[in-house]
Amino acid sequence: MTPRVHDVVGVGIGPFNLGLAALAAPLDLDTVFLDRAPEFRWHPGMMLEGATVQVPFLADLVTMADPTSPYSFLAWLKATGRLYAFYIRESFYPLRSEYDAYCRWVAQQLPSLRWGRTVTAVEVDPLDDDLYVVHARTADGVESYRTRHVVLGVGTRPVVPPALRGLAGPVVHSADYLPHRDALRRAPSVTVVGSGQSAAEIYRDLLEGLDVDRGRLDWVTRSPRFFPMEYTKLTLEMTSPEYTDHFHALPMELRDRLAREQRHLYKGISADLVDDVYDTLYRRSATGPVPTTLLTDTEVTGAVWDAAAQEYTLRLRHAQTGAEHERTTAALVLATGYAAPALDVLLGIDDRLDRDARGRLAVARDYSVDGGRGRVFVQNGEEHTHGLTAPDLGFGAWRSSTILAAVCGREVYPRERRIAFQDFGVPDGAHPSPAGTVDAGVPA
């Protein structure tokens, strides 16, 4: 273990910790960021041609904290000779391939990034209990980094529902779709399971290439309908510091319920894609029936792979009617989402961490998790405490600014505290209703 003490060690290099590294780069800070991957890649399995990110280009790694940063999306466009083309295109929404290329461009400029490092443990420094030691396994052995602050940005991992785990046969999670697309297109039948943007993109992609004379394509979703992601302006105000303050102050049970109810606000399907799916179905049906079935409010409760027949038998249950039935399919695509992994690397400092009644990290409003010490922080692991801003790319720079303010002891990047026109709780200065009544004087 070297005597060098870093100001920050970041664990994981996804977009959020990459943004933190970029914002920290011009500051007088000694930072290092570790990731087990050999390089930056952003959802490579879903890099479909023409697919766009679902947030405007201003929601890049740095702009919402520092519009003058040399690591902005506009700076990348200028450096690659694409600024005027992007301007003429007149769309706020970058291609997904552009966003990935932009992040990789930023990553290549930051000497603080260390790839090929699998973090195995975080411990209290035996020489100074105000410091931490982060251990990482590399191809050449173990490295240890002493640090004053740790920022966890380990991202999420693909989720497979219990009923579909451990299946044999050609089952693919959406995270790995692109490498398997050609094989899926050759399959005599494919079933896409899922409700969100990835499910819709994969269904649309397979539908376009569907051979109606030899193939069948189905889409099964538990959602009562194909929910479009709500993108109205007053709803977007919920991705604000004020709403995050309001959500964070609510009781845990209420936060959990709201998180379930609000999923369609950011886990739905873009309205343009919903329309495009319909238009594709309509266009393809003009020359004859399209061999496809879309099943809503339907859950896959089980699946069995028949190696001899080379097909799955799916057990399905319709929520509204309770009716159960079976369908067969030759291949499965599971667009069943992602979830934060268990952070076993923190077991060495678990006695310093705050947890809620369900064992989850109790993330403070400033994104720290260490009982007010302000030394251990979380990025995109706080959906249960901070709500829908946790995975929102547009809020990442604000969160990084908050973390850097704690690290530096001053607000390096000014943060907007109030941006919404609406109040999410009881307005300041409001007069309480008299005891025993509710609003408008109606007896309680």
Helices and strands as residue ranges (DSSP letters): E 5-11, H 15-24, E 31-34, G 44-46, H 73-79, H 83-89, H 96-109, E 113-114, E 118-124, E 132-138, E 141-152, E 157-158, G 162-164, E 171-173, G 174-176, H 177-186, E 189-194, H 197-208, E 216-220, H 233-236, H 241-248, H 252-261, H 264-267, H 271-285, E 292-295, E 298-306, E 311-318, E 324-329, E 331-335, E 338-339, G 344-352, E 376-378, H 383-386, G 387-389, G 393-395, H 396-408, G 439-441
